[in-house]
């Protein structure tokens, strides 16, 4: 079993209301005790920011400020979260 012991705060997650892929990432984040700064693309300024940052308006999109890592695709984000924040029990 893998456990995360601390809250981590260096991640931004671009989301869209009602996006099942975003929910999947948020659930894994909760399990790993990871907190995200959430940015919802329903706000047109946030959508434009995402377009400029990642090249397309697609959610979820993760930004790990501490490790200078950014990515789309929920499964890739989930794999990254497990690699980065899971601690062997």
Residue pairs with C-beta under 8 A, 6 or more apart in sequence:
1 89
2 82
2 86
2 87
2 88
2 89
3 86
3 87
3 89
4 32
4 33
4 34
4 85
4 86
4 87
5 33
5 87
6 33
7 33
7 34
7 35
8 33
8 34
8 35
8 85
9 35
9 37
10 64
10 65
10 66
11 29
11 34
11 35
11 36
11 37
11 62
11 63
11 64
11 65
12 36
12 37
12 38
12 39
12 62
12 63
12 65
13 22
13 25
13 26
13 29
13 36
13 37
13 38
13 39
13 60
13 61
13 62
13 63
13 77
14 39
14 40
14 41
14 46
14 50
14 54
14 59
14 60
14 61
14 62
14 63
15 22
15 26
15 38
15 39
15 40
15 41
15 59
15 60
16 22
16 40
16 41
16 42
16 59
17 40
17 42
19 59
19 60
21 59
21 60
21 74
22 59
22 60
22 74
24 74
24 78
25 60
25 62
25 74
25 77
25 78
25 81
26 36
28 78
28 81
28 82
29 35
29 36
29 81
32 81
32 82
32 85
32 86
33 85
34 81
34 85
39 46
39 49
39 50
40 46
41 47
41 50
41 57
41 59
47 57
50 56
50 57
50 58
50 59
50 61
51 57
53 61
53 63
53 70
54 61
54 70
54 72
56 72
58 72
60 72
60 74
60 77
61 70
61 71
61 72
62 69
62 70
62 71
62 77
62 80
63 69
63 70
64 70
64 80
64 84
67 84
69 80
71 77
71 80
